[in-house]
């Protein structure tokens, strides 16, 4: 898939995986993100390699990230969305989400999936809603997996 880039002044959002700062991404996800605490670097690297990943850069420094897992036809899972603490409240989450939702390969999907406990207000702007029928959803979740792998 061809790399996708959006530039807005000092902001660059790109899907070019060669530009991603894995150290920044790993540090945030393994130490700050409640959903992926302790994630081993090797697993993170594999998840990025097998996803459509978006890096958000300000003046050449990576300050944000998002990852989409999709079949590019019917469904997409949005995960690992973050802006590092020092850059929050500067309006950067919206351009990142605009880039994700505007990506040409992610148009006309029947279903988007997202898990969040902190930023529902952001995702609601893009049409995400709480599950209308949570009783039909199931999951297999192993929150200690990274402890056993680590």
Secondary structure, 3 states (H helix, E strand, C coil): CCCCEEEECCEEEECCHHHCCHHHHHHHHHHCCCCCCCCCHHHHHHHHHCCEEEEEEECCEEEEEEEEEECCCCEEEEEEEEECHHHCCCCHHHHHHHHHHHCHHHCCCCEEEECCCCCHHHHHCCCCCCCCCHHHCCCCCCCCHHHHHC
